[in-house]
Amino acid sequence: GPDNDFCSFPVDDAILDGVRQIFGFESNKKNLVDPFVEVTFAGRTLFSKVLEKTANPQWNQSITLPAMFPSMCEKMRIRVMDWDRVTHNDVVGTSHLCMSRISAPGGELEVDDGLGFLPTFGPCFINFYGSPREFTGFPDPYEELNMGKGEGVAYRGRLLVELETKLVDHVEQKVEDIPADDILLVEKYLRRRKFFLSAAFYSATMLQDVDDAIQFEVSIGNYGNKFDSTCLPLASTTQFSRAVFDGCHYYYLPW
């Protein structure tokens, strides 16, 4: 686990970056994350190792979490956290795996009564969505979105996950590194291909009363986000427009 020795009183990177922004110095926004993964199911929680100062972490670890099946717990919570030595750990994003969607009891399938299976998932990417990524050192007013409370509005990252359930007499909870041969098998899922996202806006109606001009932004992953300096700038926003009262209750954009 991370070192908890506070004798030297180190200053957290996020605090230093906030000071740099206040005084106008250039900040290193991309290297502010010290990520680790938190997995919680049926009252048990395990953590991966912490990787310091990285925007593209690769833990390559397996987490063994003992549980009884069938379980009264429906969801497995998976979180990516940002470890802080001085302040509290920040939640980067939260996602849930619903056991009823990745398993099936025998007898409920129409094809064959013997086709039931224990919770199984992936290898597949899980996308994390949460609060808008404003890249500031100030408190996030929408932090609850990163905790899975409500529907996230901005892309926060993704995690390649595989879940396998085995029936054994006894197992100890543990976190261990994945063998190198197994990592090679996963590499085919990491291939990247270039493509373009196109979106057309035809109308915008039933808007609340707003005083300022409105602009819509289209993004996929980090691309298209005006505040994200880690990607090349793209034409991803509409022109600013002021909403017009519709004569009843709402406003609309006169496109």
Secondary structure, 3 states (H helix, E strand, C coil): CCCCCCCCCCCCHHHHHHHHHHCCCCCCHHHCCCEEEEEEECCEEEECCCCCCCCCCCCCEEEECCCCCCCCCCEEEEEEEECCCCCCCEEEEEEEEEHHHCCECCCCCCCCCCCCECCCEEEEEEEEEECCCCCCCCCCCCHHHHHCCCCCCEEEEEEEEEECCCCCCCCCCEEEECCHHHHHHHHHHHCCCCCCCCCCCCCCCCECCCCCCECCECCECCECCCCCCCCCCCCCECCCECCEECCCCCEECCC
